[in-house]
């Protein structure tokens, strides 16, 4: 799976990333240029001077970079002559993997999900020890990656069991990435499927982790039958999303906007732009403090905690948050709302998953729904009651809230 980003000369004033291409025109509006070109593990610097009229006069090739013509004057094509890892960075870094075996559980032990088959790969690989439950997803290029997965989870005993799934980077759990699932009854099954955006340096590795205190929970694979293909226990795709995906290209005219990666040329030294005040770059997620309110009397967090993080890519804001109740937290009156880091394009744009923890008792599935109250800057929190009805969450629903209870949400919406 690959993603392509359009290059609109009306919006661009700085560019950074991996590319080979052609530059022509007078370079109007460009006061300087510097870039790093990446091919495999090789980093090569290119620099240029500029003429009095703002046009680039000459490009200078670094190691493993060739210019045509070699003088670097006029219409110039830039290409890589060597690279590492046996892949072409101009076509992106990606991988698609799956596992054909049923993955059993060791009760009370965190497990790394297994991947035994490579489908498509370019700059992303599966590695790790020979233990099938210690699989690493390793990237050869630095960047921002979208790691998506689907896992077929089931159980082989009665009662209600719970499974937690999260992501690790270089052997360390990433903060606030876990989600829990409940399975009720013998043979109950569920397809867990969501995605993580992660920052990676070259050589970083990631693991999809799972944990359940019940040995009868598993990741289940099924063989093909009749016209139906086999069902893997796990499918994973990893796709780098922050690079310009073109093998060759031409850029001419006047540039006035911003496009970002790991190198840039622009009319200033700026390395980031913004949408409604949100910085767009390839750094870690930005923290914000969500505002928790209610329809009549607002709750007060007191000695509890409220945390949130977001990342903006284009006009999409990815957001997650966690409200943990303390011993002196008060819960207000009326339905609850939680604020977004930015105003959404409209109320319907805010619709994401949430989880509620009645500490020591149960997890509940819920939604954060802007359309519920017609608001595009905050959203009502709702849970599904018996019979499928969506009910508002308040101080006593779906349970009486108390110390150590919490609710979490994770999703994305379009910025206004």
C-alpha positions as CSV (number, residue, x, y, z in Angstrom):
1,X,0.0,0.0,0.0
2,X,1.5,3.4,-1.0
3,X,0.3,6.9,-0.5
4,X,0.9,9.8,-2.9
5,X,1.0,13.5,-2.0
6,X,0.2,16.0,-4.8
7,X,2.9,18.7,-5.4
8,X,1.2,22.1,-6.0
9,X,3.6,24.9,-6.9
10,X,1.0,27.4,-5.7
11,X,1.5,26.2,-2.1
12,X,5.1,25.4,-1.9
13,X,8.0,27.5,-0.5
14,X,10.1,24.9,1.2
15,X,10.6,21.3,0.4
16,X,12.4,18.5,2.3
17,X,12.6,14.8,1.7
18,X,14.2,12.2,-0.6
19,X,13.9,12.8,-4.3
20,X,15.6,12.9,-7.6
21,X,14.3,15.4,-10.1
22,X,14.9,18.3,-12.4
23,X,15.0,22.0,-11.6
24,X,14.3,24.6,-14.2
25,X,12.9,28.1,-14.5
26,X,14.3,31.3,-13.0
27,X,13.8,30.2,-9.4
28,X,11.9,33.4,-8.7
29,X,11.3,33.8,-5.0
30,X,14.1,31.5,-3.9
31,X,16.9,33.2,-1.9
32,X,18.9,30.1,-1.1
33,X,18.9,26.3,-1.3
34,X,20.2,23.4,0.8
35,X,19.1,19.8,0.8
36,X,20.0,16.4,2.0
37,X,19.4,13.5,-0.4
38,X,18.9,10.0,1.1
39,X,19.4,6.7,-0.7
40,X,19.6,3.8,1.6
41,X,22.1,4.5,4.4
42,X,24.0,7.2,2.4
43,X,23.4,10.9,3.2
44,X,24.7,13.3,0.6
45,X,24.6,17.1,0.8
46,X,23.8,19.3,-2.1
47,X,24.2,23.1,-2.1
48,X,23.7,26.0,-4.5
49,X,24.5,29.6,-4.9
50,X,21.9,32.1,-6.2
51,X,22.0,34.9,-8.7
52,X,21.0,38.5,-8.2
53,X,17.6,37.8,-9.8
54,X,16.9,35.0,-7.3
55,X,17.6,32.2,-9.8
56,X,19.8,29.2,-8.8
57,X,23.1,29.4,-10.8
58,X,24.7,26.0,-10.1
59,X,24.1,22.7,-8.2
60,X,27.1,20.9,-6.7
61,X,27.0,17.1,-6.4
62,X,27.9,15.2,-3.2
63,X,29.0,11.6,-2.8
64,X,26.8,9.1,-4.6
65,X,24.8,11.8,-6.4
66,X,25.1,12.5,-10.1
67,X,24.1,15.6,-12.1
68,X,23.2,15.8,-15.7
69,X,24.8,17.9,-17.1
70,X,27.7,17.4,-14.7
71,X,28.4,21.1,-14.5
72,X,25.2,21.6,-12.6
73,X,24.2,24.6,-14.7
74,X,20.9,25.0,-16.6
75,X,18.2,22.3,-16.5
76,X,19.7,19.8,-14.1
77,X,18.6,16.2,-13.4
78,X,19.7,14.9,-9.9
79,X,19.9,11.2,-9.2
80,X,21.4,8.7,-6.8
81,X,24.2,6.5,-8.0
82,X,24.4,4.2,-4.9
83,X,22.3,3.3,-2.0
84,X,21.9,0.9,0.9
85,X,19.5,-1.8,1.8
86,X,18.6,-2.9,-1.8
87,X,15.7,-0.5,-2.2
88,X,14.9,2.7,-4.0
89,X,13.9,5.5,-1.7
90,X,12.1,7.4,-4.5
91,X,9.3,4.9,-4.5
92,X,8.7,5.1,-0.8
93,X,9.4,2.9,2.3
94,X,6.8,0.3,3.0
95,X,6.1,-3.3,3.9
96,X,3.2,-5.7,4.1
97,X,3.4,-8.8,6.3
98,X,1.2,-11.5,7.8
99,X,1.2,-14.7,9.9
100,X,-0.4,-18.0,8.9
101,X,-0.2,-19.6,12.4
102,X,-2.5,-19.5,15.4
103,X,-0.6,-17.6,18.1
104,X,-1.3,-19.0,21.6
105,X,-1.1,-17.1,24.8
106,X,1.0,-17.4,27.9
107,X,-1.3,-16.2,30.6
108,X,-0.1,-13.0,32.3
109,X,2.8,-12.5,29.9
110,X,3.2,-9.7,27.4
111,X,3.7,-11.2,23.9
112,X,5.0,-9.8,20.7
113,X,2.7,-10.6,17.8
114,X,4.3,-13.0,15.2
115,X,4.7,-12.3,11.5
116,X,6.0,-15.3,9.4
117,X,5.3,-14.1,5.8
118,X,6.5,-11.1,3.8
119,X,4.1,-10.0,1.1
120,X,5.6,-6.7,-0.2
121,X,8.6,-4.9,1.1
122,X,10.8,-1.9,0.3
123,X,12.9,-0.5,3.1
124,X,10.8,-2.1,5.8
125,X,11.5,-5.7,7.0
126,X,10.6,-8.3,9.6
127,X,13.4,-9.4,11.8
128,X,14.1,-10.6,15.4
129,X,14.9,-13.8,17.0
130,X,13.9,-17.3,15.9
131,X,11.2,-17.3,18.6
132,X,8.0,-16.7,16.6
133,X,6.6,-14.5,19.3
134,X,9.4,-12.0,19.1
135,X,8.9,-10.4,15.7
136,X,10.3,-6.9,14.9
137,X,9.1,-4.6,12.2
138,X,12.3,-2.8,11.2
139,X,12.7,0.4,9.1
140,X,15.7,1.3,7.1
141,X,14.8,4.9,6.5
142,X,14.1,7.7,9.0
143,X,10.6,9.2,8.8
144,X,7.0,9.1,10.0
145,X,5.4,5.7,9.5
146,X,1.7,4.6,9.6
147,X,1.7,1.1,11.1
148,X,-1.7,-0.6,10.5
149,X,-2.7,-4.0,11.7
150,X,-5.7,-6.4,11.9
151,X,-5.6,-9.4,14.3
152,X,-8.2,-12.1,14.6
153,X,-8.7,-12.6,18.3
154,X,-10.8,-15.4,19.8
155,X,-11.1,-17.5,23.0
156,X,-11.8,-21.2,23.7
157,X,-13.4,-21.1,27.1
158,X,-16.5,-19.7,28.8
159,X,-16.8,-16.5,30.7
160,X,-15.5,-13.0,29.9
161,X,-11.8,-12.5,29.0
162,X,-9.9,-9.3,28.2
163,X,-7.0,-8.7,25.9
164,X,-4.8,-5.5,25.7
165,X,-2.9,-4.5,22.5
166,X,-0.3,-1.8,22.2
167,X,2.9,-0.9,20.4
168,X,6.6,-0.9,21.4
169,X,9.5,1.0,19.9
170,X,13.0,-0.4,20.3
171,X,11.8,-2.6,23.1
172,X,10.0,0.2,25.1
173,X,6.3,0.6,25.3
174,X,5.0,3.8,23.7
175,X,3.0,5.9,26.0
176,X,-0.9,5.8,25.8
177,X,-1.0,3.4,22.9
178,X,-2.9,0.5,24.6
179,X,-6.5,-0.5,23.8
180,X,-8.5,-3.3,25.5
181,X,-11.0,-5.8,24.1
182,X,-13.5,-8.0,25.9
183,X,-14.5,-11.4,24.6
184,X,-17.6,-13.0,26.1
185,X,-18.4,-16.8,25.9
186,X,-16.7,-19.8,24.3
187,X,-15.8,-19.2,20.7
188,X,-16.2,-15.4,20.9
189,X,-14.0,-13.7,18.4
190,X,-13.2,-10.1,17.4
191,X,-11.0,-8.5,14.7
192,X,-8.8,-5.9,16.3
193,X,-7.8,-3.3,13.7
194,X,-6.4,0.2,14.0
195,X,-3.2,2.1,13.2
196,X,-0.4,4.0,14.9
197,X,1.6,7.0,13.6
198,X,5.2,6.7,14.8
199,X,8.4,8.6,14.4
200,X,11.4,6.5,13.4
201,X,15.1,6.8,13.0
202,X,16.9,4.6,10.5
203,X,17.2,1.1,12.1
204,X,14.4,1.6,14.6
205,X,12.1,-1.4,15.2
206,X,8.5,-1.8,16.4
207,X,6.5,-4.6,18.0
208,X,2.8,-5.1,18.3
209,X,2.3,-6.3,21.8
210,X,-0.6,-8.2,23.4
211,X,-1.4,-9.4,26.9
212,X,-4.2,-11.4,28.5
213,X,-4.4,-13.1,31.9
214,X,-6.4,-16.0,30.3
215,X,-4.4,-18.8,28.5
216,X,-7.3,-19.6,26.3
217,X,-7.2,-16.2,24.4
218,X,-5.3,-16.5,21.1
219,X,-4.7,-14.9,17.7
220,X,-6.4,-17.4,15.5
221,X,-5.5,-18.4,11.9
222,X,-7.7,-20.4,9.6
223,X,-6.8,-22.4,6.4
224,X,-8.4,-21.8,3.0
225,X,-11.5,-23.7,2.1
226,X,-13.5,-23.8,-1.1
227,X,-13.4,-20.4,-2.8
228,X,-12.4,-18.7,0.5
229,X,-8.6,-17.9,1.0
230,X,-6.9,-18.5,4.3
231,X,-7.3,-16.1,7.2
232,X,-4.0,-15.0,8.8
233,X,-3.9,-14.5,12.5
234,X,-2.2,-11.1,11.9
235,X,-1.8,-8.7,9.0
236,X,0.5,-5.6,9.3
237,X,1.4,-2.9,6.8
238,X,4.0,-0.2,7.5
239,X,4.1,2.8,5.2
240,X,6.3,5.9,5.4
241,X,4.0,8.9,4.9
242,X,6.3,12.0,5.0
243,X,8.3,11.8,1.8
244,X,7.8,13.0,-1.8
245,X,6.9,9.9,-3.7
246,X,8.2,10.5,-7.2
247,X,11.2,9.1,-9.1
248,X,11.7,12.2,-11.2
249,X,10.1,15.6,-11.3
250,X,10.4,19.2,-12.4
251,X,9.9,22.4,-10.4
252,X,9.7,25.8,-11.9
253,X,8.2,29.3,-11.2
254,X,7.7,31.2,-8.0
255,X,7.2,29.3,-4.7
256,X,5.1,30.8,-1.9
257,X,4.1,28.2,0.7
258,X,5.7,25.3,2.6
259,X,6.3,21.6,2.3
260,X,8.3,19.8,5.0
261,X,10.6,16.9,5.5
262,X,14.3,16.7,6.4
263,X,15.8,19.4,4.2
264,X,14.4,22.6,2.7
265,X,14.8,25.5,0.4
266,X,12.7,28.6,1.0
267,X,12.9,32.4,1.4
268,X,13.8,32.0,5.1
269,X,15.3,29.4,7.4
270,X,11.9,28.3,8.6
271,X,11.5,24.5,9.0
272,X,7.8,24.3,9.8
273,X,4.4,25.8,8.8
274,X,1.0,25.7,10.6
275,X,-2.7,25.1,10.2
276,X,-4.8,27.1,12.7
277,X,-1.7,27.4,14.8
278,X,-0.8,23.7,14.8
279,X,2.9,23.1,13.8
280,X,3.4,20.7,10.9
281,X,6.6,18.7,11.1
282,X,8.0,15.3,11.7
283,X,8.7,15.7,15.4
284,X,6.9,13.9,18.2
285,X,3.2,14.4,19.0
286,X,2.4,17.7,20.8
287,X,0.9,17.7,24.2
288,X,-2.3,19.7,25.1
289,X,-4.6,19.8,28.1
290,X,-8.2,18.8,27.1
291,X,-11.0,20.7,28.8
292,X,-13.5,18.5,30.5
293,X,-17.0,20.0,30.9
294,X,-20.6,19.0,31.5
295,X,-24.0,20.2,30.4
296,X,-25.0,21.7,33.8
297,X,-22.3,21.7,36.4
298,X,-18.7,21.1,35.2
299,X,-16.6,18.3,36.8
300,X,-13.4,19.3,38.5
301,X,-10.3,17.1,38.1
302,X,-8.6,18.2,41.4
303,X,-5.9,15.5,42.1
304,X,-6.7,13.4,39.0
305,X,-5.0,14.0,35.7
306,X,-6.0,15.1,32.2
307,X,-3.5,14.6,29.4
308,X,-3.8,14.8,25.6
309,X,-1.6,14.7,22.5
310,X,-2.1,15.6,18.9
311,X,-0.3,15.6,15.5
312,X,-1.3,17.5,12.4
313,X,-0.6,16.2,8.9
314,X,-2.1,18.4,6.3
315,X,-5.7,19.3,7.4
316,X,-6.0,16.1,9.5
317,X,-5.5,16.2,13.2
318,X,-4.7,13.0,15.0
319,X,-5.6,13.2,18.7
320,X,-5.6,11.0,21.8
321,X,-6.3,11.7,25.4
322,X,-6.7,10.2,28.9
323,X,-8.7,11.5,31.9
324,X,-7.8,9.6,35.1
325,X,-10.0,10.3,38.2
326,X,-8.5,11.1,41.5
327,X,-9.7,10.7,45.1
328,X,-10.9,14.4,45.1
329,X,-12.2,14.5,41.6
330,X,-15.9,15.8,41.3
331,X,-18.0,14.6,38.4
332,X,-20.4,17.5,37.7
333,X,-24.0,17.3,36.5
334,X,-25.3,16.5,33.0
335,X,-23.7,14.9,30.0
336,X,-19.9,15.1,29.7
337,X,-17.9,16.8,26.9
338,X,-14.2,16.8,26.0
339,X,-12.4,19.5,24.0
340,X,-10.4,19.0,20.8
341,X,-7.0,20.7,20.3
342,X,-8.4,22.6,17.2
343,X,-11.8,23.5,15.8
344,X,-13.1,20.8,13.4
345,X,-14.4,21.5,9.9
346,X,-17.9,20.6,11.2
347,X,-19.4,18.7,14.1
348,X,-19.8,15.5,12.0
349,X,-16.0,15.4,11.6
350,X,-15.5,14.5,15.2
351,X,-16.4,10.8,15.6
352,X,-13.8,8.6,17.3
353,X,-13.5,5.6,19.6
354,X,-13.2,5.8,23.4
355,X,-12.8,3.4,26.3
356,X,-14.1,3.7,29.8
357,X,-12.5,1.9,32.8
358,X,-14.6,1.1,35.9
359,X,-11.5,0.4,37.9
360,X,-11.3,-3.2,39.0
361,X,-14.5,-4.1,37.3
362,X,-14.8,-3.7,33.5
363,X,-14.0,-1.8,30.4
364,X,-16.7,-0.2,28.3
365,X,-16.7,0.8,24.7
366,X,-17.7,4.4,23.9
367,X,-17.6,7.1,21.3
368,X,-16.5,10.8,21.2
369,X,-19.2,12.3,19.0
370,X,-19.3,16.0,18.0
371,X,-22.6,15.6,16.1
372,X,-24.4,14.6,19.4
373,X,-24.5,18.2,20.5
374,X,-23.7,19.9,17.1
375,X,-20.3,21.1,18.3
376,X,-17.1,21.3,16.3
377,X,-14.7,22.3,19.1
378,X,-15.7,19.7,21.7
379,X,-17.6,16.4,21.7
380,X,-20.1,14.5,23.8
381,X,-19.0,11.2,25.2
382,X,-21.5,8.3,24.7
383,X,-21.6,4.6,25.5
384,X,-23.7,1.9,24.0
385,X,-26.4,0.5,26.4
386,X,-28.2,-2.8,26.3
387,X,-30.3,-2.9,23.1
388,X,-27.8,-0.7,21.1
389,X,-29.0,2.7,22.3
390,X,-26.3,5.4,22.7
391,X,-26.5,7.0,26.1
392,X,-24.7,10.1,27.4
393,X,-22.0,9.6,29.9
394,X,-22.3,11.5,33.2
395,X,-21.4,11.1,36.9
396,X,-23.5,7.9,37.3
397,X,-23.5,6.4,33.7
398,X,-22.6,3.8,32.6
399,X,-21.4,3.4,36.3
400,X,-20.9,5.6,39.3
401,X,-17.5,7.2,38.7
402,X,-14.9,7.1,41.4
403,X,-11.2,7.2,42.2
404,X,-8.9,5.4,39.6
405,X,-11.6,5.3,37.0
406,X,-10.7,6.8,33.6
407,X,-11.7,7.3,30.0
408,X,-9.5,7.4,26.9
409,X,-10.1,8.4,23.3
410,X,-8.1,8.1,20.1
411,X,-8.9,9.2,16.5
412,X,-8.7,11.9,13.9
413,X,-10.7,14.7,12.4
414,X,-10.5,17.4,9.7
415,X,-9.4,20.8,10.9
416,X,-11.5,23.8,9.8
